Amino acid sequence: MEKKIEGIVKLYISEIDKAETSGDLIELKVKLFGKNGELTSLMKQLKDVPESQRPLMGKAVNEAREALEEKITAKLKKTEDEEQHQRLMKEKIDITIPAKTSVVGNLHPLNLTRQKIEDFFISMGFEICSSPEIEFVKYNFDMLNIPHDHPSRDIQDTFYIRDDIVLRTQTSAGQVRLMEKKKPPIKMLSPGRVYRPDEVDATHTPCFHQVEGLVVDKNITMSDLKGVLEAFAKKFFNENTKIRFRPSYFPFTEPSVEVDASCSGCGGRGCRICKNTGWIEILGAGMVNRNVLSACGIDPDEYSGFAFGMGLDRITSIIHGITDARVPFEGDIRFLKQFNNQEN
Ligand code: PHE
């Protein structure tokens, strides 16, 4: 038995020396002191040793156990400390390493302008609506009081999909769609794409954007139209902006006007932006024609309303000094990037 003890001590001392990780050491511990461990079974065998030798053997086993236990415990502590140190080194965060920058996109200038316009009209109690880009002739022309022989219906001016279906040429189609469904009071703003078969050049694109406005209620007058548009222009351009109405003609409004804002580039003195006139045309508008109200089932003797339609592309170009109407459609990243973090 003595030999056995010696053998175990020798073997395990070298095993402990060889062990590299705390895992190895724990394994050795189990092999020695576990339920079926080598030393445990030696202890169990003590009862078979002749009584005379038992105290001696018991002492020897105990000494071996203590020696091995001490060695394992000491090395385990050391390796565990080392391992923890290594882990901490690995997990250390170097806060001086430059951060990875991610590219954040930004909204298209047309969307930025649209949102700004929407925000203003929402603050005035308007609801934002949308209507189809592929539209019935009925809504794009007929119900808007546009005569059957009106030139805007020609194939030179309208994309026809079928005899009775077109790509809408104006967001005004949304006016009649809404009035057909909803009865006054109505305060709606409806932005969207419109299409006209224009030759592409610096001032024309076959697809562009309009923002339609419509208010219908009792006692709505031209001065309501003027008040709303003036507040809009002051908010949108600047506090000193003035607006003026020029007589015009649209089949769906009577009377009709074209609305100019004083040029914010030169304050009205005349510059390149306003072609030296001091004024910039921003939209078409007027009082909703009685025929349009009637066609939608709204009594024109009880209700009146105003409508306006502005060119979103034009207003965006004015604000940002964009001189070529094609550029906003091209998706050139160098152009789009310039609107990062801008307010409009
Ligand atoms: N729909 C007209 C256009 O496209 C603009 C407009 C809208 C005029 C509403 C009057 C009222 O030019």
Residues whose N, C-alpha, C, O or C-beta is under 5 A from the ligand:
A	BS01	LIG	T169 Q170 S172 F250 T253 G284 A285 G286 A307 F308 G309
